[in-house]
Amino acid sequence: MSKLLRPDMMVEAIWDIDVERLRERGIEGLIVDLDNTIVDWNRNDVREEVRRWLRQAQRAGLRVCIASNARSQARVSAIADEIGAQWLAPAGKPSRRGLRRAMELLGTEATTTALVGDQLFTDVMGGNRAGLFTILVRPLSGRDFPPTKIMRLLEWFVLRRLRGGKPR
């Protein structure tokens, strides 16, 4: 299995990530995907559990940047403003260029930055290509951008191999 597709950590949801554990690893900044990571796909409302976790992360001194492949900068910036985060859209994941730009916004280096996302072929692959600590979360919603639905089938096979044949 390609190292590019292997996340450093897998959790059910963003609010299951232990902020103190990230700080102990030397993480200072979080690059966070938008759709199906902090909001349901194509929605604007941030769940209370996500808000709580983001406040905890920010209180612990972690800086947050939303990096989304979404084309709507107005939507991404509105959500980022609401949660007190930097933002970058479209980020062009899995390209490293957008992730480097997100690190510039955060004032962090690859060794002090974690990427949190719900997709292997954009979030995890991009984060691994950029040398970040990568965290894969289960998508918040079963709804997705149509081409993403096709990629989810491929992800299922990869995740099954990562877990030694055990389905999620």
C-alpha positions in Angstrom: 0.0 0.0 0.0 1.4 3.4 -1.0 2.6 5.5 1.9 0.9 8.4 0.2 -2.5 6.9 1.0 -1.7 5.9 4.6 -3.0 8.4 7.2 -1.0 8.8 10.4 -4.2 8.6 12.4 -7.8 7.5 11.7 -10.8 8.7 13.9 -14.5 8.6 13.5 -15.0 12.4 13.6 -13.0 15.5 14.0 -14.2 15.9 17.6 -12.6 12.6 18.4 -9.1 14.0 17.9 -7.2 14.5 21.1 -6.0 18.1 21.0 -3.5 17.6 23.8 -2.0 14.6 22.0 -1.5 16.9 18.9 0.2 19.5 21.1 2.5 16.8 22.6 3.5 15.9 19.0 4.6 19.5 18.4 1.6 20.4 16.3 1.0 24.1 16.1 -1.3 24.4 13.1 -4.3 22.5 11.6 -5.2 22.5 8.0 -8.8 21.3 8.0 -10.9 20.2 5.0 -14.4 21.8 4.8 -17.0 19.5 3.2 -17.7 16.4 5.2 -15.0 17.2 7.7 -16.3 20.3 9.6 -19.6 20.8 7.8 -21.9 18.3 6.0 -21.3 18.4 2.2 -22.4 21.7 0.6 -23.9 23.0 3.9 -22.9 26.1 5.8 -23.9 25.2 9.3 -21.2 24.0 11.6 -22.3 21.3 14.0 -22.0 22.1 17.7 -19.6 19.2 18.3 -17.3 20.6 15.7 -17.5 24.1 17.1 -16.7 22.8 20.6 -13.7 20.9 19.3 -12.4 23.9 17.3 -12.7 26.1 20.4 -10.8 23.6 22.4 -8.1 23.4 19.7 -7.8 27.2 19.5 -7.7 27.5 23.3 -4.8 25.0 23.3 -3.0 27.4 20.9 -3.5 25.6 17.6 -4.0 27.8 14.6 -6.6 26.7 12.1 -6.9 27.1 8.3 -9.7 25.7 6.2 -8.2 24.3 2.9 -11.1 23.4 0.6 -11.2 22.4 -3.0 -14.6 24.1 -3.2 -14.8 26.8 -5.8 -17.0 29.1 -3.7 -14.6 31.4 -1.9 -17.6 33.3 -0.4 -18.9 30.2 1.3 -15.5 29.1 2.6 -14.6 32.5 3.9 -18.0 32.9 5.6 -17.6 29.6 7.5 -13.9 30.4 8.3 -14.9 33.9 9.7 -17.6 32.3 11.8 -15.2 29.8 13.4 -12.2 32.2 13.6 -10.0 30.4 11.1 -7.8 31.3 8.1 -9.0 29.9 4.8 -7.8 28.9 1.3 -10.0 28.0 -1.6 -9.7 26.4 -4.0 -6.7 24.6 -2.4 -6.1 22.2 -5.3 -5.5 19.2 -3.1 -3.6 16.8 -3.5 -1.2 19.4 -4.8 1.4 20.6 -2.3 1.2 24.2 -3.5 -2.1 25.0 -1.7 -1.0 23.2 1.5 2.2 25.2 1.5 0.1 28.4 1.1 -2.1 27.3 4.0 1.1 26.8 6.2 2.2 30.3 5.3 -1.2 31.6 6.5 -0.8 29.7 9.7 2.9 30.5 10.2 3.8 26.9 10.6 6.2 24.4 9.0 5.3 20.9 7.7 6.7 19.3 10.9 4.4 21.4 13.1 1.2 21.1 11.0 -1.5 18.4 10.8 -4.0 18.0 8.1 -7.5 16.7 8.9 -9.8 15.5 6.1 -12.3 12.9 5.0 -10.8 11.8 1.7 -7.8 9.6 1.0 -7.1 10.8 -2.6 -7.2 14.5 -1.8 -6.7 15.2 1.9 -4.4 12.4 3.0 -2.5 12.1 -0.2 -1.9 15.9 -0.3 -0.9 16.0 3.3 1.5 13.1 3.0 3.0 14.7 -0.2 3.6 17.9 1.8 5.1 16.0 4.8 2.3 16.8 7.2 0.8 14.7 10.0 -2.4 13.4 8.4 -5.6 12.5 10.1 -8.5 10.8 8.3 -12.0 11.2 9.6 -15.2 9.5 8.5 -17.3 11.8 6.3 -20.0 13.7 8.3 -22.6 13.0 5.7 -23.4 10.4 3.1 -24.0 13.2 0.6 -21.0 14.1 -1.7 -20.0 15.9 -4.8 -20.9 13.4 -7.6 -17.2 12.6 -8.7 -16.3 12.1 -5.0 -18.9 9.3 -4.8 -16.9 7.4 -7.4 -13.6 8.0 -5.5 -15.3 6.7 -2.3 -15.6 3.3 -3.9 -11.8 3.2 -4.5 -11.3 4.5 -1.0 -13.3 1.6 0.4 -10.9 -0.9 -1.1 -7.8 1.0 0.1 -9.2 1.4 3.6 -10.1 -2.2 3.8 -6.4 -3.1 3.0 -5.2 -0.5 5.6 -7.4 -2.2 8.2 -6.2 -5.7 7.3 -9.5 -6.7 5.5 -11.8 -5.3 8.2 -14.6 -3.0 6.8 -15.2 0.3 8.6 
